[in-house]
């Protein structure tokens, strides 16, 4: 079985625990433990949902269209070096 522990030995240990702590205290411990597990699962689900929402938000920002409605003048400039500067750099 369980490493040489029989069912009767487990029942005796359970009976001693009930005598020491009482059923009310054991019930409260079980309720607290169950609430902690539920809270942990809820936090994990919220964390996963939060990460997905952040990823979607960053993707939406990356794909956002840029408007230049405020700018009335657009200048197209091509930078070229003067022939004198090119000779000096060689």
PyMOL Python script that loads the backbone (N, CA, C, O; Angstrom):
from pymol import cmd

cmd.read_pdbstr("""\
ATOM      1  N   UNK A   1       0.823  -1.187   0.000  1.00  0.00           N
ATOM      2  CA  UNK A   1       0.000   0.000   0.000  1.00  0.00           C
ATOM      3  C   UNK A   1       0.869   1.254   0.000  1.00  0.00           C
ATOM      4  O   UNK A   1       1.786   1.393  -0.810  1.00  0.00           O
ATOM      5  N   UNK A   2       0.568   2.144   0.906  1.00  0.00           N
ATOM      6  CA  UNK A   2       1.236   3.441   0.972  1.00  0.00           C
ATOM      7  C   UNK A   2       2.476   3.381   1.852  1.00  0.00           C
ATOM      8  O   UNK A   2       2.494   3.972   2.932  1.00  0.00           O
ATOM      9  N   UNK A   3       3.482   2.698   1.420  1.00  0.00           N
ATOM     10  CA  UNK A   3       4.721   2.637   2.180  1.00  0.00           C
ATOM     11  C   UNK A   3       4.573   1.931   3.517  1.00  0.00           C
ATOM     12  O   UNK A   3       5.215   2.330   4.489  1.00  0.00           O
ATOM     13  N   UNK A   4       3.751   0.898   3.597  1.00  0.00           N
ATOM     14  CA  UNK A   4       3.597   0.139   4.825  1.00  0.00           C
ATOM     15  C   UNK A   4       2.552   0.699   5.775  1.00  0.00           C
ATOM     16  O   UNK A   4       2.431   0.215   6.900  1.00  0.00           O
ATOM     17  N   UNK A   5       1.791   1.709   5.354  1.00  0.00           N
ATOM     18  CA  UNK A   5       0.743   2.269   6.206  1.00  0.00           C
ATOM     19  C   UNK A   5      -0.589   1.669   5.758  1.00  0.00           C
ATOM     20  O   UNK A   5      -0.965   1.771   4.590  1.00  0.00           O
ATOM     21  N   UNK A   6      -1.288   1.049   6.689  1.00  0.00           N
ATOM     22  CA  UNK A   6      -2.569   0.433   6.339  1.00  0.00           C
ATOM     23  C   UNK A   6      -3.703   1.441   6.516  1.00  0.00           C
ATOM     24  O   UNK A   6      -3.503   2.527   7.059  1.00  0.00           O
ATOM     25  N   UNK A   7      -4.878   1.072   6.057  1.00  0.00           N
ATOM     26  CA  UNK A   7      -6.048   1.929   6.163  1.00  0.00           C
ATOM     27  C   UNK A   7      -6.425   2.147   7.621  1.00  0.00           C
ATOM     28  O   UNK A   7      -6.904   3.221   7.985  1.00  0.00           O
ATOM     29  N   UNK A   8      -6.211   1.132   8.461  1.00  0.00           N
ATOM     30  CA  UNK A   8      -6.554   1.259   9.887  1.00  0.00           C
ATOM     31  C   UNK A   8      -5.657   2.284  10.577  1.00  0.00           C
ATOM     32  O   UNK A   8      -6.118   3.038  11.433  1.00  0.00           O
ATOM     33  N   UNK A   9      -4.402   2.310  10.213  1.00  0.00           N
ATOM     34  CA  UNK A   9      -3.487   3.293  10.798  1.00  0.00           C
ATOM     35  C   UNK A   9      -3.874   4.716  10.385  1.00  0.00           C
ATOM     36  O   UNK A   9      -3.801   5.643  11.192  1.00  0.00           O
ATOM     37  N   UNK A  10      -4.286   4.881   9.124  1.00  0.00           N
ATOM     38  CA  UNK A  10      -4.731   6.196   8.655  1.00  0.00           C
ATOM     39  C   UNK A  10      -5.992   6.646   9.384  1.00  0.00           C
ATOM     40  O   UNK A  10      -6.118   7.821   9.730  1.00  0.00           O
ATOM     41  N   UNK A  11      -6.922   5.733   9.619  1.00  0.00           N
ATOM     42  CA  UNK A  11      -8.144   6.059  10.349  1.00  0.00           C
ATOM     43  C   UNK A  11      -7.850   6.465  11.797  1.00  0.00           C
ATOM     44  O   UNK A  11      -8.479   7.375  12.336  1.00  0.00           O
ATOM     45  N   UNK A  12      -6.898   5.785  12.410  1.00  0.00           N
ATOM     46  CA  UNK A  12      -6.516   6.128  13.781  1.00  0.00           C
ATOM     47  C   UNK A  12      -5.914   7.535  13.822  1.00  0.00           C
ATOM     48  O   UNK A  12      -6.246   8.323  14.707  1.00  0.00           O
ATOM     49  N   UNK A  13      -5.035   7.853  12.877  1.00  0.00           N
ATOM     50  CA  UNK A  13      -4.424   9.187  12.820  1.00  0.00           C
ATOM     51  C   UNK A  13      -5.503  10.239  12.584  1.00  0.00           C
ATOM     52  O   UNK A  13      -5.474  11.295  13.215  1.00  0.00           O
ATOM     53  N   UNK A  14      -6.452   9.973  11.692  1.00  0.00           N
ATOM     54  CA  UNK A  14      -7.549  10.906  11.423  1.00  0.00           C
ATOM     55  C   UNK A  14      -8.394  11.128  12.678  1.00  0.00           C
ATOM     56  O   UNK A  14      -8.793  12.256  12.967  1.00  0.00           O
ATOM     57  N   UNK A  15      -8.665  10.060  13.418  1.00  0.00           N
ATOM     58  CA  UNK A  15      -9.434  10.171  14.666  1.00  0.00           C
ATOM     59  C   UNK A  15      -8.712  11.022  15.699  1.00  0.00           C
ATOM     60  O   UNK A  15      -9.342  11.822  16.390  1.00  0.00           O
ATOM     61  N   UNK A  16      -7.401  10.860  15.812  1.00  0.00           N
ATOM     62  CA  UNK A  16      -6.619  11.665  16.766  1.00  0.00           C
ATOM     63  C   UNK A  16      -6.639  13.142  16.363  1.00  0.00           C
ATOM     64  O   UNK A  16      -6.764  14.018  17.218  1.00  0.00           O
ATOM     65  N   UNK A  17      -6.517  13.412  15.072  1.00  0.00           N
ATOM     66  CA  UNK A  17      -6.545  14.801  14.587  1.00  0.00           C
ATOM     67  C   UNK A  17      -7.899  15.435  14.896  1.00  0.00           C
ATOM     68  O   UNK A  17      -7.959  16.590  15.317  1.00  0.00           O
ATOM     69  N   UNK A  18      -8.975  14.696  14.692  1.00  0.00           N
ATOM     70  CA  UNK A  18     -10.319  15.212  14.989  1.00  0.00           C
ATOM     71  C   UNK A  18     -10.474  15.476  16.482  1.00  0.00           C
ATOM     72  O   UNK A  18     -11.084  16.471  16.874  1.00  0.00           O
ATOM     73  N   UNK A  19      -9.926  14.590  17.324  1.00  0.00           N
ATOM     74  CA  UNK A  19     -10.006  14.811  18.771  1.00  0.00           C
ATOM     75  C   UNK A  19      -9.210  16.047  19.207  1.00  0.00           C
ATOM     76  O   UNK A  19      -9.640  16.785  20.094  1.00  0.00           O
ATOM     77  N   UNK A  20      -8.069  16.264  18.590  1.00  0.00           N
ATOM     78  CA  UNK A  20      -7.215  17.388  18.986  1.00  0.00           C
ATOM     79  C   UNK A  20      -7.811  18.717  18.523  1.00  0.00           C
ATOM     80  O   UNK A  20      -7.954  19.646  19.317  1.00  0.00           O
ATOM     81  N   UNK A  21      -8.157  18.805  17.237  1.00  0.00           N
ATOM     82  CA  UNK A  21      -8.586  20.085  16.665  1.00  0.00           C
ATOM     83  C   UNK A  21     -10.096  20.287  16.686  1.00  0.00           C
ATOM     84  O   UNK A  21     -10.559  21.425  16.765  1.00  0.00           O
ATOM     85  N   UNK A  22     -10.855  19.236  16.620  1.00  0.00           N
ATOM     86  CA  UNK A  22     -12.308  19.364  16.580  1.00  0.00           C
ATOM     87  C   UNK A  22     -12.790  19.540  15.145  1.00  0.00           C
ATOM     88  O   UNK A  22     -12.059  20.001  14.268  1.00  0.00           O
ATOM     89  N   UNK A  23     -14.048  19.156  14.939  1.00  0.00           N
ATOM     90  CA  UNK A  23     -14.582  19.195  13.578  1.00  0.00           C
ATOM     91  C   UNK A  23     -14.809  20.624  13.097  1.00  0.00           C
ATOM     92  O   UNK A  23     -14.670  20.895  11.904  1.00  0.00           O
ATOM     93  N   UNK A  24     -15.153  21.536  13.991  1.00  0.00           N
ATOM     94  CA  UNK A  24     -15.419  22.915  13.587  1.00  0.00           C
ATOM     95  C   UNK A  24     -14.151  23.584  13.046  1.00  0.00           C
ATOM     96  O   UNK A  24     -14.174  24.264  12.020  1.00  0.00           O
ATOM     97  N   UNK A  25     -13.058  23.372  13.759  1.00  0.00           N
ATOM     98  CA  UNK A  25     -11.799  23.970  13.324  1.00  0.00           C
ATOM     99  C   UNK A  25     -11.331  23.347  12.005  1.00  0.00           C
ATOM    100  O   UNK A  25     -10.826  24.056  11.135  1.00  0.00           O
ATOM    101  N   UNK A  26     -11.493  22.045  11.852  1.00  0.00           N
ATOM    102  CA  UNK A  26     -11.105  21.380  10.603  1.00  0.00           C
ATOM    103  C   UNK A  26     -11.970  21.864   9.437  1.00  0.00           C
ATOM    104  O   UNK A  26     -11.479  22.026   8.320  1.00  0.00           O
ATOM    105  N   UNK A  27     -13.261  22.093   9.703  1.00  0.00           N
ATOM    106  CA  UNK A  27     -14.160  22.608   8.663  1.00  0.00           C
ATOM    107  C   UNK A  27     -13.704  24.009   8.227  1.00  0.00           C
ATOM    108  O   UNK A  27     -13.692  24.323   7.037  1.00  0.00           O
ATOM    109  N   UNK A  28     -13.330  24.843   9.206  1.00  0.00           N
ATOM    110  CA  UNK A  28     -12.865  26.193   8.893  1.00  0.00           C
ATOM    111  C   UNK A  28     -11.567  26.160   8.078  1.00  0.00           C
ATOM    112  O   UNK A  28     -11.388  26.948   7.149  1.00  0.00           O
ATOM    113  N   UNK A  29     -10.677  25.254   8.433  1.00  0.00           N
ATOM    114  CA  UNK A  29      -9.426  25.124   7.686  1.00  0.00           C
ATOM    115  C   UNK A  29      -9.718  24.697   6.250  1.00  0.00           C
ATOM    116  O   UNK A  29      -9.124  25.224   5.308  1.00  0.00           O
ATOM    117  N   UNK A  30     -10.633  23.743   6.084  1.00  0.00           N
ATOM    118  CA  UNK A  30     -11.004  23.297   4.737  1.00  0.00           C
ATOM    119  C   UNK A  30     -11.635  24.410   3.924  1.00  0.00           C
ATOM    120  O   UNK A  30     -11.352  24.550   2.734  1.00  0.00           O
ATOM    121  N   UNK A  31     -12.495  25.208   4.562  1.00  0.00           N
ATOM    122  CA  UNK A  31     -13.140  26.335   3.871  1.00  0.00           C
ATOM    123  C   UNK A  31     -12.107  27.376   3.459  1.00  0.00           C
ATOM    124  O   UNK A  31     -12.145  27.893   2.343  1.00  0.00           O
ATOM    125  N   UNK A  32     -11.181  27.680   4.371  1.00  0.00           N
ATOM    126  CA  UNK A  32     -10.130  28.655   4.058  1.00  0.00           C
ATOM    127  C   UNK A  32      -9.236  28.159   2.929  1.00  0.00           C
ATOM    128  O   UNK A  32      -8.858  28.926   2.043  1.00  0.00           O
ATOM    129  N   UNK A  33      -8.904  26.886   2.968  1.00  0.00           N
ATOM    130  CA  UNK A  33      -8.052  26.321   1.921  1.00  0.00           C
ATOM    131  C   UNK A  33      -8.767  26.337   0.568  1.00  0.00           C
ATOM    132  O   UNK A  33      -8.163  26.665  -0.453  1.00  0.00           O
ATOM    133  N   UNK A  34     -10.046  25.984   0.564  1.00  0.00           N
ATOM    134  CA  UNK A  34     -10.823  26.023  -0.676  1.00  0.00           C
ATOM    135  C   UNK A  34     -10.937  27.434  -1.230  1.00  0.00           C
ATOM    136  O   UNK A  34     -10.826  27.629  -2.441  1.00  0.00           O
ATOM    137  N   UNK A  35     -11.157  28.425  -0.367  1.00  0.00           N
ATOM    138  CA  UNK A  35     -11.227  29.824  -0.800  1.00  0.00           C
ATOM    139  C   UNK A  35      -9.906  30.301  -1.374  1.00  0.00           C
ATOM    140  O   UNK A  35      -9.879  31.050  -2.351  1.00  0.00           O
ATOM    141  N   UNK A  36      -8.805  29.865  -0.763  1.00  0.00           N
ATOM    142  CA  UNK A  36      -7.485  30.253  -1.264  1.00  0.00           C
ATOM    143  C   UNK A  36      -7.232  29.680  -2.653  1.00  0.00           C
ATOM    144  O   UNK A  36      -6.689  30.365  -3.519  1.00  0.00           O
ATOM    145  N   UNK A  37      -7.622  28.431  -2.868  1.00  0.00           N
ATOM    146  CA  UNK A  37      -7.436  27.804  -4.183  1.00  0.00           C
ATOM    147  C   UNK A  37      -8.290  28.509  -5.230  1.00  0.00           C
ATOM    148  O   UNK A  37      -7.820  28.752  -6.342  1.00  0.00           O
ATOM    149  N   UNK A  38      -9.544  28.845  -4.896  1.00  0.00           N
ATOM    150  CA  UNK A  38     -10.416  29.564  -5.830  1.00  0.00           C
ATOM    151  C   UNK A  38      -9.843  30.935  -6.167  1.00  0.00           C
ATOM    152  O   UNK A  38      -9.848  31.350  -7.326  1.00  0.00           O
ATOM    153  N   UNK A  39      -9.351  31.636  -5.148  1.00  0.00           N
ATOM    154  CA  UNK A  39      -8.750  32.951  -5.377  1.00  0.00           C
ATOM    155  C   UNK A  39      -7.522  32.869  -6.257  1.00  0.00           C
ATOM    156  O   UNK A  39      -7.307  33.727  -7.114  1.00  0.00           O
ATOM    157  N   UNK A  40      -6.716  31.842  -6.052  1.00  0.00           N
ATOM    158  CA  UNK A  40      -5.526  31.648  -6.879  1.00  0.00           C
ATOM    159  C   UNK A  40      -5.902  31.395  -8.330  1.00  0.00           C
ATOM    160  O   UNK A  40      -5.311  31.980  -9.237  1.00  0.00           O
ATOM    161  N   UNK A  41      -6.887  30.523  -8.555  1.00  0.00           N
ATOM    162  CA  UNK A  41      -7.323  30.237  -9.922  1.00  0.00           C
ATOM    163  C   UNK A  41      -7.894  31.479 -10.596  1.00  0.00           C
ATOM    164  O   UNK A  41      -7.636  31.725 -11.775  1.00  0.00           O
ATOM    165  N   UNK A  42      -8.667  32.259  -9.849  1.00  0.00           N
ATOM    166  CA  UNK A  42      -9.253  33.480 -10.393  1.00  0.00           C
ATOM    167  C   UNK A  42      -8.163  34.475 -10.771  1.00  0.00           C
ATOM    168  O   UNK A  42      -8.235  35.105 -11.826  1.00  0.00           O
ATOM    169  N   UNK A  43      -7.155  34.619  -9.914  1.00  0.00           N
ATOM    170  CA  UNK A  43      -6.049  35.542 -10.203  1.00  0.00           C
ATOM    171  C   UNK A  43      -5.262  35.092 -11.428  1.00  0.00           C
ATOM    172  O   UNK A  43      -4.831  35.924 -12.227  1.00  0.00           O
ATOM    173  N   UNK A  44      -5.073  33.798 -11.582  1.00  0.00           N
ATOM    174  CA  UNK A  44      -4.342  33.293 -12.747  1.00  0.00           C
ATOM    175  C   UNK A  44      -5.121  33.562 -14.029  1.00  0.00           C
ATOM    176  O   UNK A  44      -4.530  33.947 -15.038  1.00  0.00           O
ATOM    177  N   UNK A  45      -6.442  33.365 -14.007  1.00  0.00           N
ATOM    178  CA  UNK A  45      -7.262  33.625 -15.187  1.00  0.00           C
ATOM    179  C   UNK A  45      -7.268  35.103 -15.532  1.00  0.00           C
ATOM    180  O   UNK A  45      -7.196  35.461 -16.708  1.00  0.00           O
ATOM    181  N   UNK A  46      -7.353  35.974 -14.526  1.00  0.00           N
ATOM    182  CA  UNK A  46      -7.336  37.415 -14.769  1.00  0.00           C
ATOM    183  C   UNK A  46      -5.991  37.856 -15.319  1.00  0.00           C
ATOM    184  O   UNK A  46      -5.929  38.744 -16.169  1.00  0.00           O
ATOM    185  N   UNK A  47      -4.912  37.245 -14.843  1.00  0.00           N
ATOM    186  CA  UNK A  47      -3.576  37.589 -15.311  1.00  0.00           C
ATOM    187  C   UNK A  47      -3.418  37.221 -16.787  1.00  0.00           C
ATOM    188  O   UNK A  47      -2.852  37.990 -17.564  1.00  0.00           O
ATOM    189  N   UNK A  48      -3.922  36.041 -17.170  1.00  0.00           N
ATOM    190  CA  UNK A  48      -3.848  35.622 -18.568  1.00  0.00           C
ATOM    191  C   UNK A  48      -4.678  36.542 -19.454  1.00  0.00           C
ATOM    192  O   UNK A  48      -4.256  36.898 -20.553  1.00  0.00           O
ATOM    193  N   UNK A  49      -5.867  36.928 -18.972  1.00  0.00           N
ATOM    194  CA  UNK A  49      -6.713  37.837 -19.746  1.00  0.00           C
ATOM    195  C   UNK A  49      -6.050  39.201 -19.873  1.00  0.00           C
ATOM    196  O   UNK A  49      -6.134  39.836 -20.924  1.00  0.00           O
ATOM    197  N   UNK A  50      -5.393  39.655 -18.811  1.00  0.00           N
ATOM    198  CA  UNK A  50      -4.703  40.939 -18.836  1.00  0.00           C
ATOM    199  C   UNK A  50      -3.548  40.955 -19.821  1.00  0.00           C
ATOM    200  O   UNK A  50      -3.338  41.949 -20.517  1.00  0.00           O
ATOM    201  N   UNK A  51      -2.791  39.854 -19.886  1.00  0.00           N
ATOM    202  CA  UNK A  51      -1.686  39.766 -20.838  1.00  0.00           C
ATOM    203  C   UNK A  51      -2.207  39.787 -22.268  1.00  0.00           C
ATOM    204  O   UNK A  51      -1.619  40.442 -23.129  1.00  0.00           O
ATOM    205  N   UNK A  52      -3.305  39.077 -22.531  1.00  0.00           N
ATOM    206  CA  UNK A  52      -3.875  39.066 -23.878  1.00  0.00           C
ATOM    207  C   UNK A  52      -4.363  40.450 -24.258  1.00  0.00           C
ATOM    208  O   UNK A  52      -4.179  40.877 -25.398  1.00  0.00           O
ATOM    209  N   UNK A  53      -4.981  41.157 -23.328  1.00  0.00           N
ATOM    210  CA  UNK A  53      -5.477  42.508 -23.606  1.00  0.00           C
ATOM    211  C   UNK A  53      -4.321  43.461 -23.891  1.00  0.00           C
ATOM    212  O   UNK A  53      -4.427  44.313 -24.773  1.00  0.00           O
ATOM    213  N   UNK A  54      -3.218  43.328 -23.155  1.00  0.00           N
ATOM    214  CA  UNK A  54      -2.055  44.180 -23.395  1.00  0.00           C
ATOM    215  C   UNK A  54      -1.452  43.899 -24.766  1.00  0.00           C
ATOM    216  O   UNK A  54      -1.061  44.831 -25.468  1.00  0.00           O
ATOM    217  N   UNK A  55      -1.373  42.629 -25.157  1.00  0.00           N
ATOM    218  CA  UNK A  55      -0.842  42.279 -26.477  1.00  0.00           C
ATOM    219  C   UNK A  55      -1.720  42.854 -27.586  1.00  0.00           C
ATOM    220  O   UNK A  55      -1.210  43.393 -28.569  1.00  0.00           O
ATOM    221  N   UNK A  56      -3.035  42.740 -27.428  1.00  0.00           N
ATOM    222  CA  UNK A  56      -3.945  43.282 -28.435  1.00  0.00           C
ATOM    223  C   UNK A  56      -3.838  44.797 -28.511  1.00  0.00           C
ATOM    224  O   UNK A  56      -3.930  45.371 -29.595  1.00  0.00           O
ATOM    225  N   UNK A  57      -3.644  45.445 -27.376  1.00  0.00           N
ATOM    226  CA  UNK A  57      -3.529  46.904 -27.353  1.00  0.00           C
ATOM    227  C   UNK A  57      -2.250  47.362 -28.057  1.00  0.00           C
ATOM    228  O   UNK A  57      -2.270  48.340 -28.803  1.00  0.00           O
ATOM    229  N   UNK A  58      -1.145  46.663 -27.823  1.00  0.00           N
ATOM    230  CA  UNK A  58       0.105  47.047 -28.481  1.00  0.00           C
ATOM    231  C   UNK A  58       0.026  46.804 -29.983  1.00  0.00           C
ATOM    232  O   UNK A  58       0.565  47.582 -30.769  1.00  0.00           O
ATOM    233  N   UNK A  59      -0.649  45.723 -30.384  1.00  0.00           N
ATOM    234  CA  UNK A  59      -0.832  45.474 -31.815  1.00  0.00           C
ATOM    235  C   UNK A  59      -1.696  46.556 -32.447  1.00  0.00           C
ATOM    236  O   UNK A  59      -1.416  47.000 -33.561  1.00  0.00           O
ATOM    237  N   UNK A  60      -2.734  46.981 -31.754  1.00  0.00           N
ATOM    238  CA  UNK A  60      -3.608  48.029 -32.274  1.00  0.00           C
ATOM    239  C   UNK A  60      -2.857  49.349 -32.394  1.00  0.00           C
ATOM    240  O   UNK A  60      -3.063  50.097 -33.349  1.00  0.00           O
ATOM    241  N   UNK A  61      -1.993  49.636 -31.437  1.00  0.00           N
ATOM    242  CA  UNK A  61      -1.215  50.866 -31.510  1.00  0.00           C
ATOM    243  C   UNK A  61      -0.208  50.803 -32.641  1.00  0.00           C
ATOM    244  O   UNK A  61       0.049  51.811 -33.299  1.00  0.00           O
ATOM    245  N   UNK A  62       0.365  49.631 -32.875  1.00  0.00           N
ATOM    246  CA  UNK A  62       1.336  49.492 -33.952  1.00  0.00           C
ATOM    247  C   UNK A  62       0.669  49.646 -35.314  1.00  0.00           C
ATOM    248  O   UNK A  62       1.294  50.118 -36.264  1.00  0.00           O
ATOM    249  N   UNK A  63      -0.577  49.256 -35.409  1.00  0.00           N
ATOM    250  CA  UNK A  63      -1.291  49.331 -36.671  1.00  0.00           C
ATOM    251  C   UNK A  63      -2.102  50.615 -36.817  1.00  0.00           C
ATOM    252  O   UNK A  63      -2.818  50.791 -37.803  1.00  0.00           O
ATOM    253  N   UNK A  64      -1.992  51.498 -35.850  1.00  0.00           N
ATOM    254  CA  UNK A  64      -2.776  52.736 -35.892  1.00  0.00           C
ATOM    255  C   UNK A  64      -2.329  53.602 -37.061  1.00  0.00           C
ATOM    256  O   UNK A  64      -1.143  53.667 -37.385  1.00  0.00           O
ATOM    257  N   UNK A  65      -3.288  54.262 -37.684  1.00  0.00           N
ATOM    258  CA  UNK A  65      -3.007  55.123 -38.823  1.00  0.00           C
ATOM    259  C   UNK A  65      -2.558  56.488 -38.318  1.00  0.00           C
ATOM    260  O   UNK A  65      -3.112  57.007 -37.348  1.00  0.00           O
ATOM    261  N   UNK A  66      -1.568  57.064 -38.964  1.00  0.00           N
ATOM    262  CA  UNK A  66      -1.056  58.362 -38.580  1.00  0.00           C
ATOM    263  C   UNK A  66      -1.662  59.403 -39.498  1.00  0.00           C
ATOM    264  O   UNK A  66      -1.565  59.287 -40.720  1.00  0.00           O
ATOM    265  N   UNK A  67      -2.291  60.423 -38.921  1.00  0.00           N
ATOM    266  CA  UNK A  67      -2.872  61.507 -39.695  1.00  0.00           C
ATOM    267  C   UNK A  67      -1.988  62.734 -39.589  1.00  0.00           C
ATOM    268  O   UNK A  67      -1.464  63.050 -38.520  1.00  0.00           O
ATOM    269  N   UNK A  68      -1.830  63.419 -40.704  1.00  0.00           N
ATOM    270  CA  UNK A  68      -1.059  64.655 -40.741  1.00  0.00           C
ATOM    271  C   UNK A  68      -1.958  65.791 -41.197  1.00  0.00           C
ATOM    272  O   UNK A  68      -1.573  66.587 -42.053  1.00  0.00           O
ATOM    273  N   UNK A  69      -3.134  65.866 -40.638  1.00  0.00           N
ATOM    274  CA  UNK A  69      -4.097  66.885 -41.049  1.00  0.00           C
ATOM    275  C   UNK A  69      -3.678  68.271 -40.592  1.00  0.00           C
ATOM    276  O   UNK A  69      -4.030  69.261 -41.234  1.00  0.00           O
ATOM    277  N   UNK A  70      -2.936  68.362 -39.499  1.00  0.00           N
ATOM    278  CA  UNK A  70      -2.533  69.668 -38.987  1.00  0.00           C
ATOM    279  C   UNK A  70      -1.452  70.315 -39.839  1.00  0.00           C
ATOM    280  O   UNK A  70      -1.360  71.541 -39.900  1.00  0.00           O
ATOM    281  N   UNK A  71      -0.649  69.516 -40.485  1.00  0.00           N
ATOM    282  CA  UNK A  71       0.437  70.062 -41.293  1.00  0.00           C
ATOM    283  C   UNK A  71      -0.101  70.471 -42.662  1.00  0.00           C
ATOM    284  O   UNK A  71      -0.647  69.652 -43.401  1.00  0.00           O
ATOM    285  N   UNK A  72       0.061  71.734 -42.979  1.00  0.00           N
ATOM    286  CA  UNK A  72      -0.426  72.220 -44.269  1.00  0.00           C
ATOM    287  C   UNK A  72       0.660  72.200 -45.324  1.00  0.00           C
ATOM    288  O   UNK A  72       0.362  72.070 -46.512  1.00  0.00           O
ATOM    289  N   UNK A  73       1.908  72.326 -44.917  1.00  0.00           N
ATOM    290  CA  UNK A  73       3.010  72.338 -45.874  1.00  0.00           C
ATOM    291  C   UNK A  73       3.847  71.082 -45.720  1.00  0.00           C
ATOM    292  O   UNK A  73       4.197  70.681 -44.610  1.00  0.00           O
ATOM    293  N   UNK A  74       4.158  70.473 -46.845  1.00  0.00           N
ATOM    294  CA  UNK A  74       5.023  69.324 -46.858  1.00  0.00           C
ATOM    295  C   UNK A  74       6.193  69.624 -47.770  1.00  0.00           C
ATOM    296  O   UNK A  74       6.011  70.033 -48.917  1.00  0.00           O
ATOM    297  N   UNK A  75       7.384  69.420 -47.261  1.00  0.00           N
ATOM    298  CA  UNK A  75       8.585  69.697 -48.031  1.00  0.00           C
ATOM    299  C   UNK A  75       9.282  68.399 -48.351  1.00  0.00           C
ATOM    300  O   UNK A  75       9.506  67.568 -47.471  1.00  0.00           O
ATOM    301  N   UNK A  76       9.626  68.225 -49.619  1.00  0.00           N
ATOM    302  CA  UNK A  76      10.359  67.048 -50.054  1.00  0.00           C
ATOM    303  C   UNK A  76      11.769  67.503 -50.382  1.00  0.00           C
ATOM    304  O   UNK A  76      11.987  68.213 -51.363  1.00  0.00           O
ATOM    305  N   UNK A  77      12.715  67.098 -49.572  1.00  0.00           N
ATOM    306  CA  UNK A  77      14.082  67.570 -49.728  1.00  0.00           C
ATOM    307  C   UNK A  77      14.992  66.374 -49.929  1.00  0.00           C
ATOM    308  O   UNK A  77      14.909  65.377 -49.211  1.00  0.00           O
ATOM    309  N   UNK A  78      15.863  66.493 -50.922  1.00  0.00           N
ATOM    310  CA  UNK A  78      16.856  65.461 -51.150  1.00  0.00           C
ATOM    311  C   UNK A  78      18.203  66.064 -50.796  1.00  0.00           C
ATOM    312  O   UNK A  78      18.619  67.051 -51.402  1.00  0.00           O
ATOM    313  N   UNK A  79      18.875  65.494 -49.839  1.00  0.00           N
ATOM    314  CA  UNK A  79      20.146  66.031 -49.372  1.00  0.00           C
ATOM    315  C   UNK A  79      21.271  65.555 -50.283  1.00  0.00           C
ATOM    316  O   UNK A  79      21.413  64.361 -50.547  1.00  0.00           O
ATOM    317  N   UNK A  80      22.062  66.502 -50.754  1.00  0.00           N
ATOM    318  CA  UNK A  80      23.229  66.183 -51.569  1.00  0.00           C
ATOM    319  C   UNK A  80      24.417  66.983 -51.051  1.00  0.00           C
ATOM    320  O   UNK A  80      24.253  68.089 -50.535  1.00  0.00           O
ATOM    321  N   UNK A  81      25.599  66.427 -51.190  1.00  0.00           N
ATOM    322  CA  UNK A  81      26.803  67.138 -50.790  1.00  0.00           C
ATOM    323  C   UNK A  81      27.276  68.016 -51.939  1.00  0.00           C
ATOM    324  O   UNK A  81      27.103  67.714 -53.119  1.00  0.00           O
ATOM    325  N   UNK A  82      27.867  69.090 -51.533  1.00  0.00           N
ATOM    326  CA  UNK A  82      28.453  69.966 -52.536  1.00  0.00           C
ATOM    327  C   UNK A  82      29.727  69.318 -53.054  1.00  0.00           C
ATOM    328  O   UNK A  82      30.382  68.588 -52.309  1.00  0.00           O
ATOM    329  N   UNK A  83      30.095  69.556 -54.285  1.00  0.00           N
ATOM    330  CA  UNK A  83      31.318  68.951 -54.843  1.00  0.00           C
ATOM    331  C   UNK A  83      32.566  69.327 -54.043  1.00  0.00           C
ATOM    332  O   UNK A  83      33.498  68.527 -53.966  1.00  0.00           O
ATOM    333  N   UNK A  84      32.612  70.526 -53.445  1.00  0.00           N
ATOM    334  CA  UNK A  84      33.775  70.921 -52.671  1.00  0.00           C
ATOM    335  C   UNK A  84      33.945  70.061 -51.430  1.00  0.00           C
ATOM    336  O   UNK A  84      35.066  69.695 -51.076  1.00  0.00           O
ATOM    337  N   UNK A  85      32.831  69.732 -50.762  1.00  0.00           N
ATOM    338  CA  UNK A  85      32.888  68.903 -49.558  1.00  0.00           C
ATOM    339  C   UNK A  85      33.325  67.490 -49.884  1.00  0.00           C
ATOM    340  O   UNK A  85      34.028  66.862 -49.092  1.00  0.00           O
ATOM    341  N   UNK A  86      32.924  66.985 -51.023  1.00  0.00           N
ATOM    342  CA  UNK A  86      33.312  65.626 -51.408  1.00  0.00           C
ATOM    343  C   UNK A  86      34.812  65.519 -51.632  1.00  0.00           C
ATOM    344  O   UNK A  86      35.420  64.506 -51.288  1.00  0.00           O
ATOM    345  N   UNK A  87      35.416  66.561 -52.210  1.00  0.00           N
ATOM    346  CA  UNK A  87      36.858  66.532 -52.441  1.00  0.00           C
ATOM    347  C   UNK A  87      37.627  66.626 -51.141  1.00  0.00           C
ATOM    348  O   UNK A  87      38.673  65.994 -50.998  1.00  0.00           O
ATOM    349  N   UNK A  88      37.133  67.401 -50.193  1.00  0.00           N
ATOM    350  CA  UNK A  88      37.825  67.567 -48.921  1.00  0.00           C
ATOM    351  C   UNK A  88      37.809  66.276 -48.112  1.00  0.00           C
ATOM    352  O   UNK A  88      38.768  66.022 -47.383  1.00  0.00           O
ATOM    353  N   UNK A  89      36.811  65.481 -48.198  1.00  0.00           N
ATOM    354  CA  UNK A  89      36.673  64.268 -47.400  1.00  0.00           C
ATOM    355  C   UNK A  89      37.518  63.125 -47.957  1.00  0.00           C
ATOM    356  O   UNK A  89      37.793  62.172 -47.228  1.00  0.00           O
ATOM    357  N   UNK A  90      37.931  63.183 -49.191  1.00  0.00           N
ATOM    358  CA  UNK A  90      38.713  62.084 -49.773  1.00  0.00           C
ATOM    359  C   UNK A  90      40.121  62.068 -49.348  1.00  0.00           C
ATOM    360  O   UNK A  90      40.882  61.196 -49.767  1.00  0.00           O
TER     361      UNK A  90
END
""", "prot")
cmd.dss("prot")
cmd.show_as("cartoon", "prot")
cmd.util.cbc("prot")
cmd.orient("prot")
